[in-house]
């Protein structure tokens, strides 16, 4: 009876050991600090306009948007604040990374979110994880994250210049 109960446990331990030996280990969990939030006094509409400009100036194409706040107000939630997700992509960058790892498509397209909270506009930048097993992907992610940060910085630096 005890042998029957131990057998599944032993099989599981041996299987895990063998899988690790042949390189079939569990994929590491992605980084958790992938969202950077910036708060501005600019209006929601101004932030959206400036983000669109900064995105297209860097040769990205806006591929979609989710106007969540507007949609909820249309459903009768009259006072729901503005919330929008902007999806964008540069096909050359996409091709570059997908040639290395086709599974990286799960990280696409790039996204920036904008919402209003306490009468201020919040920009949330979703960074690409730089903890891939392939260093070429990590280098790509670091380069892209720099470009993504430039897009948000355009909005916030423009604010600093206007207030000078």
Secondary structure, 3 states (H helix, E strand, C coil): CHHHHHHHHHHHHHHHHHHHHCCCCCCCCCCCCCEEEEEECCCHHHHHHHHHHHHHHCCCEEEEEECHHHHHHHCCCCCCCCEEEEEEECHHHHHHHHHHCHHHHHHCCEEEEEEEECCEEEEEEECCCCCCCCHHHHHHHHHHHHHHHHHHHHHHHHHHHHCC
